[in-house]
Amino acid sequence: MTTTSRSSAPTTPRQRHESGSDIGSGEPAESTCKRRVDPSDPALAHAPLRRLPAQQRSMARVQRMLDACAELLDESGYTQLSTTRIAERAGVAIGSVYQFFPDKRAITQALGLRYLDLFSVRVTDRLAEMTFAHWTEAADAVVDEYIDMHRNVPGFRSLHFGDVVDVRLLDADTDNNRVIATRLRELLTSIAGAKDDERLDRAVVVAVEAADAVLKLAFRHDPDGDATLIAEVKLMLRSYLGRHFGSE
């Protein structure tokens, strides 16, 4: 998956100096030559960070910023989100926010990438525990994990995988649903035993786009999701994938 790259934005009095201490953070800036990522959160490796946190305390600070972003999205939406509010909710100085992120969009993008990795881990674990006659039956597990995240993961119902902000939030060159489809195709081939070819790629893209549309409808007026529409999504995916691959 191609990751988003960002050019350095001009600094302001509220943002960090390229060297020295972070204005307003009260802490020394971390050396750019020591860039490493906590393996517990690989999403940050692809996030639009000004610099990657090199120490555990910095990683914890960035995680608090993402948690705060998720809470605020659920409370008031993306329009009302700001770096100042994120800093206040996370309990960090505004300079700490600008040490790592250039703006609220970058924080939201990092959160979307966190959701994508969490979704992948959850689907992987679910598929590893399942026994099924054919890989197409894995579609139910994918839907179930999405539904559970929508109901229980802070911020997910407001952001999903970033489409609320930008249809290309996860990757500057690819639509969000295409990024998700690529990740799911990898899981279906590596764990569920699907044959990785152009036909599977096309089918997963269609399945993701169709499921995304109906699931949005299911949650439009029901915070827990309309159970009837959720059942229709599963039926639609089983029928569509089964028709193309069920005899293989």
NUSE-844207 format. One record per residue (C-alpha): residue in three letters; x, z, y. Coordinates in steps of 0.2 Angstrom, whole numbers, padded with zeros to 4 digits, always signed. Each point is the difference from the previous one (the first is absolute). Example, Ala and Ser with C-alpha at 12.3 -4.5 7.8 and 13.67 -1.06 7.14 Angstrom:
<recs>
ALA+0062+0039-0022
SER+0006-0003+0017
</recs>
This chain:
<recs>
MET+0000+0000+0000
THR+0007-0005+0017
THR+0001+0015+0012
THR-0003+0000+0018
SER+0014+0000+0012
ARG+0000+0005+0018
SER+0011-0003+0014
SER+0005+0015+0010
ALA-0012+0003+0014
PRO+0007+0005+0018
THR+0002+0019+0001
THR-0009+0010+0013
PRO+0003+0018+0007
ARG-0011+0006-0014
GLN+0010-0008-0014
ARG+0016+0004-0007
HIS+0017-0006+0005
GLU+0009-0011-0013
SER+0013+0014-0001
GLY+0000+0018+0005
SER-0015+0011-0001
ASP-0019-0004+0000
ILE-0008+0002+0016
GLY-0014+0014-0002
SER+0004+0003-0018
GLY+0013+0014+0002
GLU+0010-0007-0015
PRO+0015-0011-0002
ALA-0003-0018-0004
GLU+0004-0004-0018
SER+0014-0012-0003
THR-0006-0018-0004
CYS+0014-0002-0012
LYS-0008+0013-0012
ARG-0016-0009-0003
ARG-0008+0005-0016
VAL-0018+0003-0006
ASP-0007+0014-0010
PRO-0004-0008-0016
SER-0017+0010+0000
ASP-0006-0012+0013
PRO+0006-0018-0002
ALA-0013-0006+0012
LEU+0012+0005+0014
ALA+0013-0012-0006
HIS-0011-0014+0006
ALA-0008+0008+0015
PRO+0004-0005+0018
LEU+0011+0015+0004
ARG+0012+0000+0014
ARG+0011+0010-0012
LEU-0002+0007-0017
PRO+0000+0019-0002
ALA+0016+0005-0008
GLN-0003+0018-0002
GLN-0013+0010-0009
ARG-0007+0008+0015
SER-0001-0016+0009
MET-0010-0007-0015
ALA-0012+0014+0001
ARG-0002-0003+0018
VAL-0004-0018-0003
GLN-0012+0005-0014
ARG-0009+0012+0012
MET-0002-0015+0013
LEU-0008-0011-0014
ASP-0012+0015-0005
ALA-0005+0002+0018
CYS-0003-0018+0002
ALA-0011+0000-0015
GLU-0010+0015+0006
LEU-0003-0007+0017
LEU-0005-0017-0007
ASP-0014+0009-0009
GLU-0005+0010+0015
SER+0000-0013+0014
GLY+0006-0017-0006
TYR+0014-0011+0004
THR-0005-0004+0018
GLN+0001+0019+0005
LEU+0016+0002-0010
SER+0016+0003+0011
THR+0018+0005-0003
THR-0003+0015+0011
ARG-0015+0006-0011
ILE+0010-0003-0016
ALA+0015+0010+0007
GLU-0012+0015+0005
ARG-0009+0000-0017
ALA+0017-0002-0010
GLY+0007+0015+0010
VAL+0015-0011+0006
ALA+0007-0005+0017
ILE-0005-0017+0006
GLY+0019-0004+0000
SER+0000+0002-0019
VAL-0014-0013-0002
TYR+0010-0012+0010
GLN+0016+0003-0009
PHE-0008-0008-0015
PHE-0015-0010+0006
PRO-0002-0012+0015
ASP-0019+0002+0001
LYS-0016+0005-0008
ARG-0001-0017-0009
ALA+0016+0003-0009
ILE-0005+0018-0006
THR-0017-0008-0006
GLN+0010-0013-0009
ALA+0011+0013-0009
LEU-0016+0009-0005
GLY-0007-0016-0007
LEU+0015-0003-0010
ARG-0001+0018-0006
TYR-0018-0004-0006
LEU+0006-0016-0009
ASP+0014+0010-0010
LEU-0012+0014-0004
PHE-0013-0012-0006
SER+0013-0009-0011
VAL+0006+0016-0008
ARG-0018+0006-0003
VAL-0005-0017-0008
THR+0016+0000-0010
ASP-0003+0018-0007
ARG-0018-0004-0004
LEU+0005-0016-0009
ALA+0013+0009-0010
GLU-0013+0012-0006
MET-0013-0013-0005
THR-0003-0009-0016
PHE-0009-0017+0002
ALA-0004-0015-0011
HIS+0005-0012+0014
TRP+0009+0002+0017
THR-0015-0006+0009
GLU-0008+0017-0003
ALA+0013+0008+0011
ALA-0010-0006+0015
ASP-0011+0015-0001
ALA+0015+0012+0001
VAL+0005-0009+0016
VAL-0017+0001+0008
ASP-0001+0019-0005
GLU+0017+0004+0008
TYR-0005-0009+0016
ILE-0017+0009+0001
ASP+0009+0017-0003
MET+0012-0003+0014
HIS-0014-0005+0011
ARG-0009+0016-0003
ASN+0014+0012-0001
VAL+0016-0006+0009
PRO+0001+0005+0018
GLY+0000-0016+0011
PHE-0003-0012-0013
ARG-0018-0003+0003
SER+0004-0004+0018
LEU+0015-0011-0003
HIS-0001-0006-0017
PHE+0016-0011-0002
GLY+0001-0003+0018
ASP-0013-0013+0003
VAL-0008+0010+0014
VAL+0015-0003+0010
ASP+0007-0017-0005
VAL-0003-0011-0015
ARG+0018-0001-0001
LEU+0005+0018+0003
LEU+0009+0002-0017
ASP+0010-0016+0001
ALA+0003-0010+0016
ASP+0000-0016-0011
THR-0015+0004-0012
ASP-0018+0005+0001
ASN-0002+0018-0006
ASN-0011-0005-0014
ARG+0013-0012-0006
VAL+0013+0014+0000
ILE-0012+0011-0010
ALA-0004-0015-0012
THR+0019-0002-0003
ARG+0002+0018-0004
LEU-0015+0000-0012
ARG+0006-0015-0009
GLU+0017+0008-0003
LEU-0009+0015-0008
LEU-0011-0010-0011
THR+0014-0010-0007
SER+0012+0014-0002
ILE-0012+0013-0007
ALA-0016-0008-0005
GLY+0008-0015-0009
ALA-0007-0014+0011
LYS+0009-0017+0000
ASP+0009-0002+0017
ASP-0004-0018+0006
GLU-0008-0010+0014
ARG-0017+0002-0007
LEU+0001+0019-0001
ASP+0007+0000+0018
ARG-0015-0010+0006
ALA-0012+0011-0010
VAL+0006+0016+0007
VAL+0000-0006+0018
VAL-0018-0005-0002
ALA-0005+0016-0009
VAL+0008+0011+0014
GLU-0008-0010+0014
ALA-0017+0001-0009
ALA+0001+0018-0004
ASP+0006+0005+0017
ALA-0015-0008+0008
VAL-0013+0008-0011
LEU+0009+0017+0000
LYS+0000+0000+0019
LEU-0019-0003-0001
ALA-0002+0014-0012
PHE+0008+0013+0012
ARG-0007-0007+0016
HIS-0015+0012+0000
ASP+0005+0012-0014
PRO+0016+0011+0002
ASP+0001+0002-0019
GLY-0004-0019-0003
ASP-0016-0007-0006
ALA+0001+0003-0019
THR-0011-0016-0004
LEU+0012-0011+0010
ILE+0015+0008-0008
ALA-0007-0004-0017
GLU-0003-0018+0006
VAL+0018-0002+0005
LYS+0006+0005-0017
LEU-0013-0012-0008
MET+0006-0014+0011
LEU+0018+0003-0004
ARG-0003+0002-0019
SER-0010-0016+0000
TYR+0012-0010+0011
LEU+0016+0005-0009
GLY-0008+0000-0017
ARG-0006-0018+0002
HIS+0017-0006+0005
PHE+0011+0011-0012
GLY-0011+0009-0013
SER+0003-0012-0014
GLU+0019+0001+0001
</recs>
